[in-house]
Structure formats: structure tokens, C-alpha cells
Amino acid sequence: MPSISLEEMDAVRLMNRIDTKFIIHSERFEALLEKLKDDYFAQNINGLKVSNYQTTYLDTPTEEMFIAHQNGKSVREKIRVREYMDSHLVFLEVKHKNNKGQTQKVRTAIQSKALLRNAGTEDFLHSHSEYELVDLLPRIENNFHRVTLVNQCKTERLTLDYDISFLNLETGKKEFIPELVIIEVKQNGQTFSPVREILAKERIRPVSISKYCVGSILTNPLLKYNRFKKKLMQLNKLTNNHYGYII
């Protein structure tokens, strides 16, 4: 695919957007990229079109943000530290989901995850979140590889995440899902989407899936997860495996 630089990507940040997710088996990944190659640019960072990401999700000691998902709240929040391993950038990010399905993301650059707690980050959260930094703990660490694509009209971003692994920072349990690819289409309006047309033809339907929630469930058997049982069954069927605590 033709390249697009990180600087050029700034014009397609889509910090206020509609996110639509899909999941496929990794065996279908290469064939999908082949079908997309004429309609998308591939983000290129320092000569690499595949990026390594590490995310640390923060939550309260009682896991209020996870419980908001579990209880089906349409208005909810997610707080994370995202490290772009190849470009050596680190951000504290807050994602808001409203009752219309729209996602708003705000972020601030930080020096490192180890230096998270300082006046600047505390002020940022105070301004953009209902939570204070002092009330949050690192809960789940998540690593994955990502391919980021931008359509030719530069109205849509598309991310494809694979080699997804989790480490629970409370229980110490790890989980790795090599068969799973999470596709996320990010749009700021009802513009034409080549990938959505392709996925529709292949009868791959949108799903609601959260890495934070999946990672939490797979690495902490004490969590209530009734709302996610159908998701786990779908994941197990897709991967022909038995992730989670239902068989």
C-alpha cells in the first residue's frame, strides 16, 4: 500500500467520531489487506507499517469503569496510558462514549508511564474526567501489533490489531489471543467506507468489543461477567478455542 506519514495523519485524527468494530480470524487477515490495498494508505513510522502498542488501563479499586460496561451503561468512560513503542510517544488518554454511540478522545503527552503522577496529569484528568488520578490504579496491561490505514479521501481511519495479549496487574495472570484480529473503523460521518462494504459482502457483522473488558474477564475469574458471556462464546467459536471461564 502507498504510505502516509505520521505528520500527514494529523489531518485525520478523528478525535470525535463513530467507532465500529469487527473481528476476524487471523487466517483471513492477509486476504483482507489484499482487498484493501487499492483504497487505503498505510501509516508509515520510521519505515515501519506495523506498529507495536502497549496500553495500561486505569480503573478504581472497585473497577467502576469495568462495571459500567458490565451493567450496560451507554454513557461511560475509559482511562488509559498508551505507549507508541516505535515512535517513543506516551499519552494519557480519556475516552468518553455518549448515549448516541459517539466516541470522544482527549489526550495529553507524558514523559513515561513511570512518571504518570504529576501536577500536569492531575490537572488534565480533573478537566476531562469524572475521576481523579489519586483514585485510580493500573489494572490491565495490553500489548498488540497494529496496522493503521487511511482511505484515499482521508475521511476514515481503519485500525487492525493482532497478536493481542493481556497481563492483569492485580492477579498476575496472562492471556494471549493469537487467532484474533480486531478491526475498528473510525468515521466522523456517514461517508462511504470501502472496508465496510467488503466486510458486509463477506457477512462479517459489527460487534461491540472492548480490549479492556475482554482482558479483565480473561485474567480475573472473580469478576462478574454475565453481560459478556455471549462475547466469550463468540470469541471461542471464532478462534476454535476456550478463552474465559465458560466452555
N, C-alpha and C positions, 0 to 999 in steps of 0.2 A: 504494500500500500504506500501511496505517497505520504511523506512526513509532514507533521505540523509541530512547530516548536512550542516549548513551554510558554514563551513570551506571547506567541500568537494565540495560545489557548486562553489568555486573559480576556479575550473578546467573547468567549463562550463559557464564562464561568457559571452562569445559571444558578445563582445563589438562591433565587426564589423560583420554584419550579414544581412540576408534577413528575414524580418518580414512578416508573412502572417496572416491576421486576419479573424475571422469568428464570427458570432453572432447567439445565440440560445435563446429560451425562457427558463426561469429558471425552468420550469416544466421538461425540458429534461436534466437538469444538473446532477442529481444523476445517471440517467441511463447511461450517457456518462462516468462518473467516473467509474462505474462498468465495462464498456467495456475496460477501460484503465488500470485497476489495475494490470494486469499481465505484462505490458510492460513498466511501469514507476515507478521511485522512487518519493516520495513526500517529499518536503523540510520540515524539522522539526526544528523549532526555539524555544528553551526553552520548549520543549514538545508540541508545537502547530504546526499543519499542515495547519491551516488557519491563514493568517496574515492580519493585519489592516494597510492600507496605507493611507497617506494623501499627496496630491500633490498641490502645489501652482504654477500656471503657470504665468510666467512673459511675458510682452509684452510692446511695446512702447505706448505712449499716443494715437497714431493714429492706434494702433493694426496692425502693419505691418506684424507680423507673421501670424495672422489670415487671413489677406488679401492675403498673399501669397498662402494660401490654397484655399481661395475663387476664386482667379484668376487662379488656376490650375498650379502653378509653380512646376515643378518637383524637382528643387533644392531648398530646404528650410531648415529652422532651427526652433528648439523649445527649449526654456529655461525654466527650472522648478526647484523648490525645492521639493525634495521627502523626506518624513519622514516615516521611517520604525518604526511604533509605538511600536511594540512588542520587537524589538531589540534596540530601542532608538538610531538609527543611522539616521543622516540627511546628505543629499548630495545636492550640487548644480550641476545640470546636464545640459549638452548641447547635443542635438540630431541633427545630420545632415542627411538629406536624399539627395542622389545624383540622377542623371538622369538615373541611372541603377536600381533604386529601392532598393539600399543598404542603410542600416542604420548604422551610426557610433555614438556611445555614449561615451562621456567622462564625468568624474565627479570628484568632489573634496569634501572631508568631511568637514562639517562646524559644529560649536558648536550648533547652533539653527537657526531657521528661523528669529527670532528677531534680531540676530546678523549677518545678511547676509552681510551688507555693511562694508567691511573692506579691507585692502590692499591686503590680500591673495585672496579674491574672485574677486576683481577688476583685479588683475594680471591674474587670471585664465581665466576670460572672455576675457580679452584683447588678450590672447594667442590662445583661442579656438573658439571665436565667432566674428561675424562682428558687434556685438552690445557691448556697454559699459554699465556697471551696472548703471551708473548715468542716463542713458536714458530709463531705464525700470521701470515698475510699476507692482505690483501684481494684476492680473486681475481675475483669476478664482481659487477657492479652490475646490478640488475634493477629496472625500472620497470613499473608496471601500474596500471590502474584496477580498483577493487573495489566490488561491491555486496555488503553483508552482510545476511543475513536471519536471523530467529529464528522458529521455529514458535510457534504460538499457545500451546502448553503450556510453552514455554520449556525444552525438553529437548534442543533441537538447534539448532546454528548451521549456516548454509549460506553459503559464500562463492562468488562468481562473479567470476573475474578475466579481464580482457580488455585489449586494447592492450598486449600483453606485449612488452617489449624488453629486450635484454641488451647490456652493454658488458663486454668482457674487459679487466680492468685490467692484465694482463700482455702480451697481444698487441695490444691497442688495437682489436680487431675488434668491430663492432657487428652485431646482428641484431634484426629486428622481425618479429613474427608477428601481423599484424592480424586474421587469419581465425580465430584460436584463442580459445576460451573454456574455462578450466579451472574446473570445478565441484568443490567439496570439501564433503562432508557430514561434520560433526563431531558425534559422539554419545558419551555415556558409558554406553550400554547398548543393549539391543535394543528400543528404543522405535519406535513407528510413525513412518515418515518419508514425508510427502506427496510430496516431490520424488523419492525413490527409487521410489515407486510409479509416478509419471508417467514417469520415465526408463525403467523396466522395460517399461512399455506401449509405449514408442517404441523398444524394443530397443537402448537405449544402455547398454552394459555398463560396469562399473567397470574402471578402468585404473590401473596404477602409473606415476606420472609425477612427476618432481622438476624444479622450475624450475632448481635449481642444476645438475643433471646435464644437462638439455637445453641450458641456456645455455652450459655448459662445452664440450659437444660441438660446438655450432654456431659457437663463436667460437675454438676451438683445435684445428686439424686434426692436431696432434701427439699428442693424447690417444688412448689405446686405448679403443674403444667397442663392442667386439663384442657385449656384452650388450644394448646399446641400439639395435642395427640394426633390430630389429623395431619398436621405438618410433618410430624415424625414418621407417620405411616407413609406419606407421600415421598419423603426423603429415602426411607428404607426401600420402597418399591423402585424408585429411580436408580438407586445405587446398587440394588440387589444385595443389601447389607442389613445389619441390625444395629443401627445407631439409637441411642437413647435407652429407655427402660421399658419399652413395650415391644413385644415380638409378634 
